[in-house]
Amino acid sequence: MRLTKFCPAMFLAVLGATAPSQTAPAKNLHDYITKVKPWDAVASGPLMAVEWDSVNPDDGVPLGLAAYERKPFKAGGLTVLAPDRTIDFTDDDLPSAYDMLTTDEKIGFLLATLSPSDLQKMSARGISANELRGEQRAALLSILPKPVMYMQGQIEKIHGFSSREMPKPVPDDQLGNVRLQVSRGLSILYSAVNEGNGVSASNLNSLDYRGPSGTTVVHSGMMGRRFAGALSGRVVDNFERKGDLAWTDPRLDAQIDLTGPTQLGALVTLVRRQTGVEIYADARICDLVVGFIGAHARAGDILHGLCLAVTGAIRRVGSIYLLTWSKDGEASREVRLTARKALADAQIRGNVIQWMASVSSRRALDSVGFPEPDLAGVQGISSDRVSSDTSEFHSGWVELSALPDGVRELVKMDSEARTVNRGGVPIDSLQGKVRLTPTYGYRLMLPDGRPLEFHPLQLPLHQQVNVPKSAGTSKPLEFAKMPAGSAVGLRSDEPGVVADFCEKLKSYGISEMWLESRRRTAIQSAIDAGIKVDLVIRPWRLLPGERCPDIDRNVVGQTGSQLNVVPEARCDPSSKETWSFGDSCSPTDVGLTEHLRRVIDLVPPKGLNRIVVLDAMPPGYREPLASGMFVGAPSSFVIEGPVHASLMQATPLLGEFGYTLALRIGFIRKHGMDPIDLLQTNRVGLCPPAPFFDRAPFRNPFEGGYFYPNTSGTPPSLFHEWLTVRYEAVKIAYRSLMDALTGTAVPLYAEYQVPPKYMMGSYRSVSVIPYQAVQPEKFPSAGSVLDQTINSLNAEDEQGALNYPIPQDFQIARCFDLGDVPVRRVPTYLRYLFRPAATK
């Protein structure tokens, strides 16, 4: 419910909303409510305020509560002097797709989609938003600065432009008549010099010439800009944020004695002890001083008032509560918003590629002509004097004296305004000459027809959509010549698929496989096929149909399978890289014992060569380093996965798990912080500042900047502590599993690598060694996939042509993992890796 100002006549008479007779205001809010307008707790009930002794008055506001940027709210029987404003935002405040495009990209969209007649119009007199509809209209309007400012002045030789006018805006109702013009011009290189590491020259654009010195012109200097990547939020009237605790809860009826100023954390602790409601205060606000006038107040009213006083809310985490900024975690919100922006960015990149391909294929720039009037006179220059963009630097130079007056004047004005070149040695043969190449530019035309200045138009026309290579263009298939004894890995729960795979392996003379399967029947089918089988166990991955009471989640509360269905996650046609996640059981889950029993039951009584345990640490349960960073990355780097790689790169926390209720509750009890509020660094990205809760030095968006106190912020060590909590939790559960597996009488191997080894940016290697050699102080760190994995993403086509050669520096237990390769492609990879048995 949104609250409005509480202002009955009696209350205003007591506190005073206008200046009293004194000429000097009280030095702080406490002085005001105890000396200037004393509060009568007997007549009006108890009063509460946060940091009342450090809230100073604003000299520019008439004395009253407004001078302290506070206003009264009613919280049951308690009156709260809370901030009159706060910062709010919704997903609607995120930038639109047009905001994320550069002006050049927006013009590229128009060039790719406008009709031939509209293209001609845009090149001739310009085209306005009122002449367009739909997305084309929206794109053109988004190009315009907000507001469109201009001033009239004169061209100057040295300074370029001068004016005695103040900038004026184009009226909002006339923005639809502002026209966009795209024109052709010439790039002009002159004053060629040799430098220490090459050659250079001064560069001009013929579109920049607006006439000789003294010519009257209209200047703006501003164009639309790409979204910068941060939100400031909206300053709004303070309101009650939605929380998870009802103020009418009968458990909160206990009366709390008010013994004078106290720290907020201590006050919440008192409420917890006297009500039995397990509630904690966010560590960032625990030190704030809460002042009271009155003897006692209801516990529910105090919590209600504290939420208003710090513009926060109460969040439920399992069975406990936390007084914090909002129901959404700050890290959760940051990750969610950044993920949304990353997906939009990926979609935009794909669209831009398509637009540029369309501009190129339809030869849209061919319809763009020189501006009228052509002040520089370049339209009449013979085409044989214009070089191509790809011409070598020393070729295509022509005598400046033979070019139009406008070009000579432009070079003269520019050279007079420049200082001596950076110590370069003039190239004698090119002095007095210029080199001309084609260029394009755009400008706005005011509703009255006066043109503003041109801006260079730089479109990435070289970009093309990735097209799979045809069979005719593939390089010849080459065998990797894998040594004898190499194993091949497969992931499958289908007995038939496993049996067919074993037959294929035998046809290549391969007698060993690493099999990851969650069904006994599939494992047995491999053993029955006469293949030496190493059973791969990733202990936390849930079995088919299995559920856990406290299933593992990431910072935004998603399970692995929920993350896999992120909408539009594969929206960049230029990339094949994707991630895949599965649901997993948390090492702290109350159902962990039963889950581990089912994992151990997968091991058949006989026939296995050995057990190989991989992914000892699920994503997120990483060993923290001294810097507070952590090693490793989410495993299962696969082809045809559902989650786009660019999403993981932009929001790595999205792929980190361990945010279970059990771990979050334990962390809140010990540190007063919910891990979903913790980011590895101070505020970055999209989150707007949060008064009282901002981890970074708080830049107040309100006037004055003094009002809200700077809180101590989140200690940098807390994120490191959160990594440590997860790391220790998984160590305990892992050793419990390994101790149980050592009783199966099958040789047990475990991944062992600190830190993970990355080869050539695409291969990942993890050594496996007998488990008995793993010392407690050297717990296996983040591994990823089987030893010397062939990353199927390296395949360019179905013919087996790879981007990278197969490395030959084999570690212990050589295994080439085809577990993430689609079944239809397995024969291709086997042909690439191994010669058929008959030819060996």
N, C-alpha and C positions, 0 to 999 in steps of 0.2 A: 504494500500500500504506500502510495506517495504521500508524504506529510507536507502540510502547509504551515505557515507561521502561526504560532499559538499566541493570540493577542486579545484576550478579554480586557475590557476597560480597566478593571481593577489592577490587572497585572501590569499594564502599561503605566498606570499611575504610580505603581510601586517602583518599577525599574527605570522608567523615563526613556522615551524614544527620541526626545529632542534635547538640545543643550540646556543645562541648568544655568543658574546665575554665575557660576564660577567661570573665570576666563581661561584657566588652565585645566586641561583634562587630568584624570587620574593617571598615574604612571603605568598601570597595568589593569587587566580585567578584575583581578582580586580587589584592588583598591576601589574600583568603580562600584562593585556590588556590596562592599562592606562599609565604604565611607561616603561616596557620592550619592548613591541610591541604595541604601542598605536593604538587604533582603530579609523579610520577616518570615522565618520558617514556621512559626506558630500559625500565622494567618494564611500563608500561601503554600505550606508544605515544604519538604526538603528541596534543596537546589544542588545541582552537580555541574562541574565544569572540569575540563582536562587542560592542564598546563596554564591555569588561570594567572599564575604569577609571572609568566613570560609572554603573554599576549599583549602587545603594546598597541596603543591607539594610532589610528591613521589621522594625521593632522589635517588632511584635506577633506575630512568628513565631519559634519556637525556631531558634537559629543552625544553619545547614546550607544546602544549596542552595535549600531552600524559602524561606529568608529573602530570597534574591535572585530569586525567581520564575524560577528556571532548573532544568532537569533535564538529565541526560546522555543523549545519543543516540549510537548507533554509526553512522558513515558509513564503511564499509569498515574500514581500519586506523586511522581517525581518530576520536577522541572529540570530540563537539561539545557545549558547554554552551549549549543553546538555550532560548528561552522555554518555560515549561511550559504556556502557554495561547496561544490565538490566537483570531481572530474568523472565523467561517464562516457561510455561509448558502447556501441553495438556493432555487430558484424556489418551493418549497413554503412558504418563509418569507414570501412575498408575502401581502398581506391578501386575504381572501376577498371575494366580491362583497358579502356582508352587512356586512363591515367598512367598505366604501366608502360605505354608505348612512347617512344620518342616522337617528336614532331615529324622527323623524316619518315619513320615507320607509318605514321598516320597518313602522310601524303602518299606513301607507297600503296597503302590500302585504297586510296582514292584513285590513283593511277591504274590499279589493278581492276577496279570495279566500275568506274564511270563509263558511260556510253561514249562512243566516238564524238558525238556532238558536244557532250559536256566536257570532254577532254579539250576539244578545240576552244570552247568557251573559257576554260580555266587558263589556257595559254594566251588567249587574246586579251580580253578585258578583265578576266578573273571570274570566279564563280562564288556565290554566297550560299550560306546555309539555308536561306529562304527559297533557294532554287533546288534544294535537295530534300530527300525524305529518308526516314529510317536511319540505319547505321551510318550512311554516308553523311547525313546531316549532323548526327551526333559526333562523328569523327571530326568534321570541320569545326564545329563549335568548341570541341575540346582542344583544338589547336590554338584558339585565341587566348591570349593572356587574360587574367581576371584581376582587375579590369584592363581593357585596352586603353593604355595611356599614350598620349602623343603631344608634341609641341612643335610649333613652327619656328624655323630659324634659318641660318645661312650656312653654306659650305665655307670652310676655312682651310687654307693650305696646310697649316701645321697641325691644328687641333681637330680638323675634320668637320666639326659642327659647333655652332654657338647659337644661343638663343637667349632672349630676355623674357621669355614667357615662362609661366609655371605649367607643368604638365596638366593636361585636361583629359577626362575619361570620355570614351564613347558611351552615350546613354544606353542603359540595358536594353531598352526597347528597340535600339538600332543595331544590336550585335548581329542579328540575322542578316543585315545588309552589308556587313563587312565582307569584302571579297578576297579570296585567295588566288594569287596568280603564280603560276610556275613558268619560268622562262629559261631559254637557252643562252649561254654566254661563252666566253673564252677565258681560260686560265692563262695568265701572263707571267712567265718567268723572266727576270732580268737581273743584271749585276751578278753574273756567274763567277764563283770563286773556288779555288782549291783550298781545302782545309786539311787538317792533320789526318783525318780518317775518311776523306772522300771529297765530294764536290757538293755545292749548294748554290741556291739563288733565291733572291727575294721573289715572293709569289703574290700576285694580284688577281683580282677577279673583275672582268669587264663590267659585271653587273653592279659593282660597287661605285662606278662612276656616275655621279648625279649632276654633273655640270661643273664649270669652272668656279673658282673662288668667288663668293658673293651671290651665288645662285640660291634662291629661296626654295627650301625643301621642308618636308615634314618628317620628323624623327620619332622613333619609339624606343628601339633598342631591346625590347623584351619580346620573347616568344614563349610558347608553352614549354613546360619542363616535365621530364619524367618524374613519377612519384619517387620521393627520396628514400622511402623505406622506413619511416617512423610515423607514429600517430601521436598527436598531442592530446587527443580526446576533446570532449566538449565540456566547457564550464557550465554547470547547471545548478539550479537551486538544490540545496542539500535534500536528500530524500532517504527513506528507509530502504536499504537494500534487502532483497529477499534472502532469508536465512532458513536454517533447518530446525530451529528451536522455537516452539510456540511460547510467547510471553505469558500465556494463561496456564501453562503447565502447572498443575497443583504442587509439584515438587519445588517450584520456585516461589512458593508463598512465604517461605521463611523470612523473618525480619533480620536485616543485617545492621548491626550497630555502626554508626558513622562517628569515628573517633578523630576526625581531622584529616588533613592531607595524607595521602598514602600512594604508593606506587600502584599502577594499574595491575601489574602481575600479582602483587600481594592481595589486592582486592578480589581478583578472580579466584585466587586460591582460597580465600575466606568463603566465597560463595560456594565453591566446590565442597568444602568441608562441612558447611552448614546445611546444604541441600541434598547431598548425595548424588548430584548430577556431576558426572566427571567432565569438567570443562577446563580448558587451559587458555591462556592468552598467548598470542603470537609473540615470539621473542623480540620482534622488532619494536613492539609498543609496550613491553613490560615495564620499562623504566619511566614512562610518562607519569607525571604526578596528577592525581585526581583529587580535586578539592570539593568539600561539602559544606553546606550550611544546613544544619538540621541534626536530629538525634539518631534517626534510623530510617531505613527504606526497605521496601520489599525486594528480594533478590532478583525476581524477574524484571522489576522496573530498573534496577541497577544495570543488568545486562543489556536491556533495551536501550537505556541511556548511553552506555558505553559505545554501543554500535553507532548511535547517532553522533556521539562526540568525536569518534575517530573515522567517521564515514565508512564503517566497515560492516561486517555481517558475521553470523555464526554458521560454521560449516560442520556438518556431521561426518565423522570418519568412523565407520563401524559403530561401536558402542559408545564412543566419546565425542566431545564437541571441542571446537577451536574457535576463539574469537579472532578473526583475521580480516583480510581486505574484502573478500567476497566468497561466494560458494565455489567459484572457479579458482583453481590454483593459478598463481602467476606464471609458473613454468608451463602449466597445462595450457593456459591461454596463449602464452607466447608461442608454444609449439604449434598449437592449432591454427593460429593466425598466420604464422610463418609457413606452415604446410599449405594453407589455402593460397597464399601468395606464390609459393613455389610451383604449385600446380598451375596457377594462372600464368606464371612466367613461362613454364614449359609449353603451355598451350599457345601462348603468344609467339614463342619462338617458332613453333610449328606453323602458325598462321603466317608469320612474316616470310618464312621460306616459301610458302605457297604463293603469297602475294608477289614476291620478287620474281618467282618463276613465271607468274602470269604477266607481270609488267614486261619481262623479257620476251615471252612467247608472242604476245600480242603487239609488240614493238610500240608500246604506249608512248615512249619518249620521242618517237619519230614525229609525233604530232605537236611536240612542243617547239615553238618558234622563238625568235628573238623578241625582246620587249619593244613596244611602241610607246613613245619614240625611242629609237636605239641611240641613246646619247653618246655612247662610246664609238658608234659607227662600225661595229665589228661585223654586222650582217653582210656588208659588201666585201669583206676580205675573201680572197680566192681560197678555195678549199685546199689547194696545193701548198699553201703556207701554214696550214694547221696540221700539227702532228697528232698521232694517235696516243692514247694514254700509255701504251706499252712501248713507245719509241725510246731508244737509248738517250741518255741525258745530252750527249754532245751532238745529236742529230736534230734537224728541223729548226734551227735558229734562223731568224730572218732579220733584216735591217729594220730597226725601230723607225728610222726616218721615212721609210716607205709606207708606214701604216697610217691609219686615219688620225685626225687631230685629237679625237677623244682618247685614244690609246696613249698617244704621246703625252697628253696633259695628265692622264692618270699616273703614268710612270714618273713624270716630273714632280707632281705633288707628293707622291709617296716617297721618292728619294730625298726630297727636301725635308720631310718629316722624320726620316730615319737617322739614327746615329751611324758611325762607321761600323762596317761589318766586323764580326768577331775575329779579327786578326787573320782573315782569309786573304789569300793571294789572288788578285784578279786573273781570270783566264783571258789573255790578250786577244785570242782569236774570236772570243764571244762578246767582247766589249762593244757596246752600241747596238747589240742585237737582243732580240727577245725570242722566247719559244712559246708558241700558242698551242693549247690543247683544249678540247671541248669540256664544258662544265655546265651545271644546272643550278638554279637558285629559285627561291620562292619569296614572296612578300605579300603583305596585306594592303588592301586598298580601302581607305575610309569610305563611309557611305556617300560622302560628297564627291568621290572620285579621286581624291588626292592619294598618291602612293606613299607608303612607308619604305624603309630601306630593304634591300634584298638580304637574304641569308643563304649560305651555301646548302645545297641539297645533296646529301651523300647517301645513296641507296646501296645496300649490299646486294647488287644484282648478280654477284658471283655465286651466291648461295643456291644450291639445288637440292631438291628432295632426294633422299637416299633411294636408289633403285637397285634391287638385287641384281647381281651379275648373272648374265645368261650362261648356259652351259658352254657356249662357244668361246667365252672369254675367260674361263677358269684356267688357272695354271695347272700344269700336269700334276697328277697325284703322285706324291712322294711318300715312301714309307719311313716311319720314324726309327725303325730298326731297334725296337725295344729288346733288351736282353732277356735271355731265358729266365724263368722264375718270376716274371712280372705278374702281378695280380691286377684284376680289373674289378672295380666296385660297381654295385648295382643297388638301387633302392626300389623295392617293390613288396607289396603285400599279397600279390596274386601268385598262387602256386604255378599256374600255367605259364605266366610270363617268366618266372624264375627258371622253370624247366627249359623253356625255349632258349633263354639266354645262356644257360649252361651248355646246351648243344652247340650254340654258335661259338662259345669259348673253346670248346674241344676241337672244333673244326680249324681253329687257329693254333692248336697245340698248347692252349693255356689251361693249366691244371689248378689254378688257385683264384679264388674270388673273395672279395670283401662284400658281404651282403648285409644291408640294413633293412630289416623287416620287423613288423610288429605282429606277425602271425606265425604260430608254430608250424602250421601246415606248409607255408611258403619256405621256411627255413629247412624243413625236413625234405622238401622236394629238391633242394640244392644238394643236400647230403646224399640223397638217393641217386642223384645223377652222377655220382662218382667224382665230384669236384671237391678239392680241399677248400673248406669253407671257414672263413674268419667272420664271426658274427659281430657286426658293428652295432653298438648300443649308444644312443644319445639319451641319457637317463631321464631327462626332464620332459622329453616329448611325450605327449599324451597318446595312449593307445587308441585305436579306432573305437569310437563310441564312449570313451572314458571321460568323465567329468570330475573336477575337483571342487571342494567347497570354496576355496579361496584361489581360484585359477589365476595364473600370473598375468599381469597387466602392465602396460606402459604408462607414461606420465599423463596421458589423456584418458586413461581408463579402458583402453582397448586391449582385447586379447589378440593373440597372433592371427587367428582366423578373421577377426573383425578388421584388423589392419590390412589384411589381404584384400578386402573389398572396398578400400578407399575409392570413392568415385573418381573417375577420370584420371586414375593414377598413371595410366599409360597414354599420355597425351602428347608426347614428343616424337614425331615420326623419324627424327634423325638419329635416335639412339635405340639400341636393342637391350641395354642393360637394365635389369630388373632385380628386385629382391623378393624373396619368398619367406613367409613366416608360418609357423604352425603353433597350435595351442600347446602350452606347457604347464606342468605342475610346479608350483613354487616350492623351493626348498624349505619354506616355513609353513606349508599347507598342512592343515590338520589331517588331511587324507594322504599325506606323503608315505606313511608306512605301508598302507595298502597299495599305493601306486608302485612303490619299489618292489613289493612282493610280486606284483603282476609282471614287472620288468624281468625279475629273476626267473620267473616261471617260463619265460620265452626260451631259456637255455635248454636244449634237448638233453636227455640223459647221456647220450654218447654220439660221436660222429663229428663233433666240431674240432677244427684245428686249434682255434684259440678265440678268445673274446677280446675285442678292441673297443675301449670306451673313449668316445670323442665328445666334443662340446661339453666338457666338464663344467664349464661356466656358461650359463645361458647369457644372451646379450644383456648387458647391464650389470651383471655380477662379476665385475672386472677388478683385478688387483689394482688399487690406487697407487700411483707413483708419488714421489715426494712433492712434485709440482701441483698435485691435485688433479692431474689428468689421469687417464686410465688407458690401458693398452687394449687392443683388439677392436673388433667390429662385429656386427651381426653376421652369423654364418649363413650358409645356404645361398651362396651367390649363384643364381641360376638363370637359365634362359627361359623365356616364356613365363616368368613369374608375374604376379599381379601388381607389385609395388615398384614404381619407377625409381631408378637409381638417383635421379636428381632430387627426388623428394627426401631420400635418406641423407644425401649430402647437405641439403639445406636445413634439415631438422634431424640431426643424429639422435636426439633424445626420443624421437618417435619410435626408433627401433631398439631402444633400451628398456628392458623389463625389470621387474623387481618391485614395482609399486603396488604391492599387495596390502590389504588392510592390516594384516599382522605386523608387517614391517613399518608401515606408516604410523600405526598406533604406538608402537614401541618408540619410534623416533620422536613423536610429539611428546610423549610422557617424559622423555629424557632431556630433550632440547627445546621444547616449545615451538618447534617448526614442523610443518607438514612438508614432506619431501616434494610434493607437487608444487610447492612455491619456490623450490631451489633451482636456480640456474647455475651452470658452471662458472659463468662470469656475471658481472653486474649488468644492469639493464642494457639489452641490445635488441634491435629489431623493432617489432610492431607494437609492443605494449606501451600504452600511454602511462605517464607517471601516476603513482598512487599515493595520495597524501597520507602521511604517517607511516606508510609501509614500503616506500621506495627504498630499494637496496642501495642505489647509487646516490650521490649527492643530489638532493632534490632541487630541481629547477622549477620554482613555483610559476605556473602559467597565469596566476592572478596578478593584478596590478600590485606593485609594491614589493612583492617577493619576500616579505618578512613574516607572513602570517603563520604558516604551518611550521612547527619545529622540525628541524632535521633529525630524523631518528638515526640510531647507530647503524642501521642496516644489517644485513645478514653477514655474519663473520665468514670470511673466505674459507675458513677451515670446515664449515658445516657441510659443504658439498663433498669435500674429501671424507668427512666422517660418514656421510651417507653411502659413499662407495665402500668404505670399510665395513659398515653394517651388513651390506649385501654380500660382500666377499666372505666375511666370517660365517654368515648363515649358510652359504652354499658349501663351504669347506666341511662343515659338520655333517650335512646331509650326504655329501659326496663320499666321505670316508665310511659312513654307515653302509652305503651301497657297495663300495668296493670290498669292505670286510665281508659282506654277505656273498659277493661273487667269488671271493677266493675259496669259498667252501664248495664250489661246483666241480672241482677237480679238472677244470679246463684251464690251460695257461691264460693268464690275464695280462693284457697289455693296456697301457693308458697313454693318452697324449701327454707330451712333455715338451714345453717350449716357452721360453721367456726371453724376450717378448715374441709375438708371432713373426714368422719369417715371410716376407713378401718377395716374390721373384718377378722382376720385369713388370711390376704393376698389375699383372694379371694372374699369375700362378700363386697359389698359396701352398705352403708346405708345413706339415706338422709331423714331428717324429713321434713314434710310439715305442715305448720301452716296457720291459716287464714291470708290473706294478710294484713288486717288492723293492725295486730300486728307487722308488719315489719317496723321498724323505719328507717328513711332516713340514719342515721349514721351507721346502721347495714344492709346494702344492702346484699341480699343473695349472698353467695360466691359459689365456684365451687361445684356443686352437680354432681351426675353421673347418677345413675339409680334408679329405684323405691325402696321403703323402703324394706329392708331385701330381696334383690334380690337373687334368685337362679341363680348362674352363671352356665350356661349350659356347660361350659368348664370342670366342675367338674365331668361330667358323663364319666365313663370309657367305658361304653358299652350301648347297646340298652335295657339291662335288668334293667337299673335304678340304678345300683350300683354306689355310689358316693364316692369321695375321702374324703369329709368332712361332718360332721353332720350339720343339719340345726340349726342355732342359735335360741334361744328361748327368748332373751331379746328384745322383740318387742318395737318399738317406736310408735309414733303417726301414724295413718293411715297405718295399716299393709297391705302390698301388695307384692305378689310374682310374679315377672315379668317373664312371658314366651314369652315376645315380640320378643326375639331374638332366640327362639328355633324353629327349622324347624317344619313346621306343622305336618309332619309325626311323630315327636317325642313328640308332646304335650300330647297324651294319656298316654305315659309312665310317664311323669312328674306328670300328674294329679293323676295317680295311686299311685305314690310314695308319694305325698303330702297329699292326702285326701282319706279316705275310701269312698267307694260308699255310697250314701245317705241311701240305704236300710239297711246298716250294722251299721250305726251310732247309 
